[in-house]
């Protein structure tokens, strides 16, 4: 298993271009779609980390955490995404601020 696979990153041919994902993140964030933007920021952070771009990964990890800190997380429905994969990255079954701290804490 490669490091990227261990992070839940799909092979390159199954990933949209990172620039497109970043543009989609910016669009979702500007429209205040916090869950979608948070999921995209998570995927961007994971992909950048897999590429060894730790400084940039850290930036998106912090953005991800900030977005999820603003979202409710008291029920399973609030922390479960209908998507299994975003931007070429497998999402955790439940995604909320504590999961972001656990998965991306080394970047924050």
N, C-alpha and C positions, 0 to 999 in steps of 0.2 A: 504494500500500500504506500503510495506517495504521500508526502506531507499535505498536498492539496486535497487528496482524497480523504485524509484523516480530518480535515477541516470541513468536509461536506461540499467541496467544490467539484462540480462536474467537469469532464474533459473540455478542452478549449472549443471543440467543434459544437458543443452543446450550450455554449455561453454566448449571450449577446455581447457586443463590444462594450467595454467598460465605460467609454465616453458616453455611449447611449444610456447606460444605466445611471450614470451621474446626472445626465440631463433629465432623466425621468425623476430621479430623486429631487432635484431642484424644483421641478414642476409640481410634484406632490407636496413638497414642503411649502411652496409659495401658495398653494391652494388650501393649506391647513389640513391636509389628509394625513394626520399624524401616524396612524398605524401603517399605512402604505409607505410613507416616507421612512418610518423607523425600520420596517422590514428591508427596504432598499439600502438604507445606511448600514444595516447589519451585513447584508450581502456584499456591499462594497468593501467594508472593513475586512471581511473574511477573504475576499478575493485579493485585495491589496496585500494582506498579510501573507497569503500563499505565494505572491509574487516577490516577497521580500521587501516590500515598500512599507516598512513599519511606521514611519513618521506619518504618512498619508493615512494608513490604516487606523492609527490612533485618532486622527482628526474625525474620521467617520464613525469610529467607535464611540467617541464622546458625543457626537451628534445623535447617534442611535440611542444612547442612554438618556440624553436630555429629552428626546421625544417620548420614550417609553415611560419616563418618570411623570410625564404629564397625563398619561392615559390611565383609566381605571383598571384595576387588576384584582378585584375581589371575587370574581366568578370565573369558571372555566371558559365560558363563552367570551369573556372579555380578553382572555389571554391566548385563545386558540385562533390561528389563522386558517382561513379556508384554503390557503395555498400551501403546498408541500415544498415548493421550490420557488425561489425568486432570483432572477438574474444569474442563473447558473449555480446557485448555492442552495443546499437543503436547509430548510428552516427547522428549528427545534419544534417538537410537538406543542410546547407552550412557550410563548415568547412574551416576556415582561421585563421590567427593569432588573429584577434579581437574576434572571437568566442571562441578561446582557452582562451584568457584572461578573457572573460566573464564567461565561464563555469568552468574554473580551476583556476581563479585568486586567490582564497583563498589558493591554494597550491603553488603558484609561489613565 
